[in-house]
Amino acid sequence: MTPRQSPEALPGTAPAAAPKRERLRLGDVLVQQHLISQDQLKQALEQQSATGKKLGRLLIEAGVISEETLAHGLARQLRVPMVNLKSFPVKSETVRLLSESPARRHRALVLEDKGEHLLVGFVDPLDLTAYDELTRLLRRQIRIAVVAESQLMPVLDRHYRRTEEISGLAKALEKDIGDAVDFGALQASVGQEGAPVVRLLQSVFEDAMQVGASDVHIEPQENGLAIRSRIDGVLQTQNQADKRIAAPLAQRLKLMASLDISEKRLPQDGRFTLRLRERTIDVRLSTLPCQYGESVVMRLLVQGDSVRRLDSIGMPGRMLARFRDILGRSSGMVLVTGPTGSGKTTTLYAALAELDAEQQKIITVEDPIEYRLPGLTQVQVNEKIELSFARVLRATLRQDPDVILIGEIRDPETAEIGLRAAITGHLVLSSLHTRDAMGAPFRLLDMGAPPFMVASSLQAVISQRLVRQNCDNCTEPHPPTPQESAWLESLGTGLADDLHTLRGRGCSSCNGTGYAGRIGVYEMLEMDGPLAHAAAHEDTGTFNRLAREQLSGHTMAHHAFELVRAGRTSVAEAMRLSSDID
């Protein structure tokens, strides 16, 4: 129905200088309207404290009050109209005056444009934060109406299907991706003047691929140009060159990544794909202005690398069996945590490889897509065209998925959508940056996720690091130093005196480091009943105590010790890992 009340009758009006609205509590309003009793309110508030759910939703779910009665009661109390969205003539151009994200976040809808003001429907008209933010975003005076949540969500889904915009974004993405760079063709096209720079870059990339580098750093310094590669997590100098070539190198790389070559004062990020020795490599490029020029860092991702299986990544047998059992569940969230470069994506894809892609719809949302698996629907995030994690996830939930992989939870909106998907019957796998497994639930809470949602959605958290393995060609006995013996004893092993430890002395095969390759070190925390209860009540002390009891003897430090005992790595490398997580 179309509201007919005069402007004077609506206290929700936002004049030029919006007055402070009186803060009302929903429970008090419903009791004052004689819609619920004090006892019913008290019980609902106790349940709200335990679950974190909104009070109105709890009352409706308990059958104390209907959604329609609740909405009419709020409308009467505030003297604003109650709008029936089933019959109200909603127009798409009016709805889109407010972008989708705040509309869904605040459960609000622009109903009518009256010229001097907008009529906005709220599920919760008592939410002053929502009212203030929408007034700021719309830059117009607002009048409030009340709408039912069950009617609002289908309307939002219907009017925020942006067919024309998605078509435009697809064309922009095609232009942005471009073709892979072929160095042979590039040398032929740049002419005699630019050919040396191209040949140098080709050599840098070929050397990086040969040694298995994950990153290449080009760093102008006072007396020269340092070219370094990150191998097995450690930077190694690849070359020292004349600093005069720094600018031509940076310019050529920026051209390859379609960046602004005239802008040297601001950081820039880009990407390109190159073909090298019949291999295709995705390159993520970042430039940073520094004292002696522009520092350039490139992350290298080789397309077509085979996905490893769970039983080949070094996960302990007991943990592997428990993890496979969790992957067999039909819903819930599993997180893999650790710093950048700790192997989180490898673990997530190894988990996906365990699932039956023929009988399940599996969708991945990533930035970038690091592995390609047959049978999966893989989507790459592109912030340049506003194709964000949250935006893709909302669309993904309409694709009838069974399993969703979120490359990384970076923001509150992505966290909430992922948790909501886990509650509503989807298995969600994702990564998160935390120091250890215990910190993951409270990292989600810090991002604004509702406690009840974290407690009911999260099934398990795996935390991991990568340690370097002893080189097979030069490994030899290496007795622990006094400091290493003290660390071994701190683990409670009691085996420091009898332990035969090994370490590589350094040879040509390992470039003198004593290490060749890396292996994962893991710990896994399962969210059982007591842990979920502590998380729901945000009881950090109890949660950490219970988590330590569950992880006792099975932490990353203990797993690293087992690798030392097996001769796979050195005590020094295990201590380095331990200092990172303590």
KAJODA-V575429 format. One record per residue. SS is DSSP state (~ for helix, > for strand, _ for the rest). PHI is phi as a letter, one per 30 degrees, with the letter a starting at -180 (none if undefined). OMEGA is omega as a letter, one per 20 degrees, with the letter a starting at -180 (999 if undefined). Layout:
ss: {SS	SS}
phi: {PHI	PHI}
omega: {OMEGA	OMEGA}
This chain:
ss: {_	_	_	_	_	_	~	~	~	_	_	_	_	_	_	_	_	_	_	_	_	_	_	_	_	~	~	~	~	~	~	~	_	_	_	_	_	~	~	~	~	~	~	~	~	~	~	~	~	~	~	_	_	_	~	~	~	~	~	~	~	_	_	_	_	_	~	~	~	~	~	~	~	~	~	~	~	~	_	_	>	>	_	_	_	_	_	_	_	_	_	~	~	~	~	_	_	_	_	~	~	~	~	~	~	_	_	>	>	>	>	>	>	_	_	_	>	>	>	>	>	>	_	_	_	_	_	~	~	~	~	~	~	~	~	~	~	~	_	_	>	>	>	>	>	>	_	_	~	~	~	~	~	~	~	~	~	~	~	_	_	_	~	~	~	~	~	~	~	~	~	~	~	~	~	~	~	_	_	_	>	>	~	~	~	~	~	~	~	~	~	~	~	~	~	~	~	~	~	~	~	~	~	~	~	~	~	~	~	~	~	_	_	_	>	>	>	>	>	>	>	_	_	>	>	>	>	>	>	>	>	_	_	>	>	>	>	>	>	>	>	_	_	_	~	~	~	~	~	~	~	~	~	~	~	~	_	_	_	_	_	_	_	_	_	_	_	>	>	>	>	>	>	>	>	>	_	_	>	>	>	>	>	>	>	>	>	>	>	>	_	_	>	>	>	>	>	>	>	>	>	>	_	_	_	_	_	_	_	~	~	~	_	_	_	_	~	~	~	~	~	~	~	~	~	~	~	_	_	_	_	>	>	>	>	>	>	_	_	_	_	_	_	~	~	~	~	~	~	~	~	~	~	_	_	_	_	_	_	_	_	>	>	>	>	>	_	_	_	_	_	_	_	_	_	_	>	>	>	>	_	>	~	~	~	_	>	_	~	~	~	~	~	~	~	~	~	~	~	_	_	_	>	>	>	>	_	_	_	_	_	~	~	~	~	~	~	~	~	~	~	~	~	_	_	_	>	>	>	>	>	>	_	_	_	_	~	~	~	~	~	~	~	~	~	~	_	_	_	_	~	~	~	~	~	~	~	>	>	>	>	>	>	>	>	>	>	>	>	>	_	_	_	_	>	>	>	_	_	_	_	~	~	~	~	~	~	~	~	~	_	_	_	_	_	_	_	_	_	_	_	>	>	>	_	_	_	_	_	_	_	_	_	_	>	>	>	>	>	>	>	>	>	>	>	>	_	_	~	~	~	~	~	~	~	~	_	_	_	~	~	~	~	~	~	~	~	~	~	~	~	_	_	_	_	~	~	~	~	~	~	~	~	~	~	_	_	_	_	_	~	~	~	~	~	~	~	~	~	~	~	_}
phi: {none	d	d	c	d	d	e	d	d	c	d	d	d	c	d	e	c	d	d	d	d	d	d	c	c	e	e	d	d	d	d	d	d	i	c	b	c	d	d	d	d	d	d	d	d	d	d	d	d	d	c	i	d	d	d	e	d	d	d	d	d	d	i	d	b	d	d	d	d	d	d	d	d	d	d	d	d	c	h	b	d	c	c	c	d	d	c	d	d	d	c	d	d	d	e	d	d	c	d	d	e	d	d	d	d	c	h	b	b	d	c	a	c	c	i	d	a	c	c	c	d	c	d	c	d	d	d	d	d	d	d	d	d	d	d	d	d	d	h	b	d	c	c	c	b	c	b	d	d	d	d	d	d	d	d	d	d	d	c	c	d	c	d	d	d	d	d	d	d	d	d	d	d	e	d	d	d	i	c	d	d	c	d	d	d	d	d	d	c	d	i	d	d	c	d	e	d	d	d	d	d	d	d	d	d	d	d	d	d	d	c	i	d	c	b	b	c	c	b	d	b	d	c	l	c	c	c	b	b	c	b	h	i	b	d	b	d	c	a	c	b	d	d	d	d	d	d	d	d	d	d	d	d	d	d	d	c	h	c	d	d	d	c	c	c	b	d	b	b	a	a	a	c	b	c	b	h	i	b	c	b	d	c	c	c	b	c	b	d	b	d	c	k	c	d	b	b	b	c	c	b	d	d	i	d	d	d	d	c	e	d	c	c	j	d	e	e	d	d	d	d	d	d	d	d	d	d	d	d	c	a	j	c	b	c	c	c	l	d	e	i	c	i	d	d	d	d	d	d	d	d	d	d	d	c	c	d	d	c	b	d	c	b	c	b	b	a	c	d	c	b	c	b	d	i	c	c	c	b	c	d	b	d	d	c	i	c	d	e	d	d	d	d	d	d	d	d	d	c	h	d	c	b	b	c	c	e	a	d	c	b	e	d	d	d	d	d	d	d	d	d	d	d	c	j	b	d	c	c	a	b	a	c	b	d	b	d	d	d	d	e	d	d	d	d	d	d	j	d	d	e	d	d	d	d	d	c	d	c	a	b	c	c	b	b	c	c	d	c	d	d	d	d	b	d	b	e	b	e	d	d	e	d	d	d	d	d	d	d	d	d	i	d	i	c	d	d	c	d	c	c	b	a	d	d	j	a	d	d	c	h	i	d	i	b	b	i	b	b	d	b	b	b	b	c	c	d	d	e	e	d	d	d	d	d	d	c	h	c	d	d	d	d	d	d	d	d	d	d	d	d	e	i	b	d	d	d	d	d	d	d	d	d	d	d	d	i	d	b	c	d	d	d	d	d	d	d	d	d	d	c	d}
omega: {r	a	a	a	a	a	a	a	a	r	r	a	r	r	a	r	a	a	r	r	r	r	r	r	a	a	r	r	a	r	r	r	a	r	r	r	r	r	r	r	a	r	a	r	r	r	r	r	a	a	a	r	r	a	a	r	r	r	r	a	r	a	a	a	r	r	a	r	r	a	r	r	r	a	r	a	a	a	r	a	r	a	r	a	r	a	a	a	a	a	a	a	r	r	a	r	r	a	a	a	r	r	a	a	a	r	a	a	r	a	a	r	a	a	a	r	r	r	a	r	r	r	r	a	r	a	a	r	r	r	a	a	r	r	r	a	a	r	r	r	a	r	a	r	r	r	r	a	a	r	a	a	r	r	r	a	a	a	r	r	a	a	a	a	a	r	r	r	r	r	r	a	r	r	a	a	r	a	r	r	r	a	r	r	a	r	a	a	a	r	a	a	a	a	r	r	r	r	r	r	r	r	r	a	r	r	r	r	a	a	r	a	r	a	r	a	r	a	r	a	a	a	a	r	r	r	a	r	r	a	a	r	a	r	r	a	a	a	r	a	r	a	r	r	a	a	r	r	a	a	a	r	r	r	r	a	r	r	a	a	r	a	a	a	a	r	r	r	r	a	r	r	r	r	a	r	r	r	r	a	r	a	r	a	r	r	a	r	a	a	a	r	r	r	a	r	a	r	a	r	a	r	r	r	a	r	a	r	a	a	r	a	r	r	r	a	a	r	a	r	r	a	r	r	r	r	r	r	a	a	a	a	r	a	r	a	r	r	r	r	a	r	a	a	r	r	a	a	r	r	r	a	r	a	a	a	r	a	a	r	a	a	r	r	a	r	i	r	a	r	r	a	r	r	a	r	a	a	r	r	r	a	a	r	r	r	a	r	a	a	r	a	r	r	a	a	r	a	r	a	r	a	r	r	r	a	a	r	a	a	a	a	r	r	a	r	r	r	r	r	r	r	a	r	r	r	a	r	a	r	a	r	r	a	a	a	a	a	a	a	a	r	r	r	r	r	r	r	r	a	a	a	r	a	a	a	a	a	a	r	r	r	a	r	r	r	r	r	r	r	a	a	a	r	r	r	a	a	r	r	r	r	r	r	r	r	r	r	a	r	a	a	a	a	a	a	a	a	r	a	a	r	r	a	a	r	a	a	a	r	r	a	a	a	r	a	a	r	a	r	a	r	a	r	r	a	r	a	r	r	r	r	r	r	a	a	r	r	a	a	r	a	a	r	r	r	r	r	a	a	a	a	a	r	r	r	r	r	r	r	r	r	r	a	r	r	a	a	a	r	a	r	r	r	r	r	a	r	r	a	a	999}
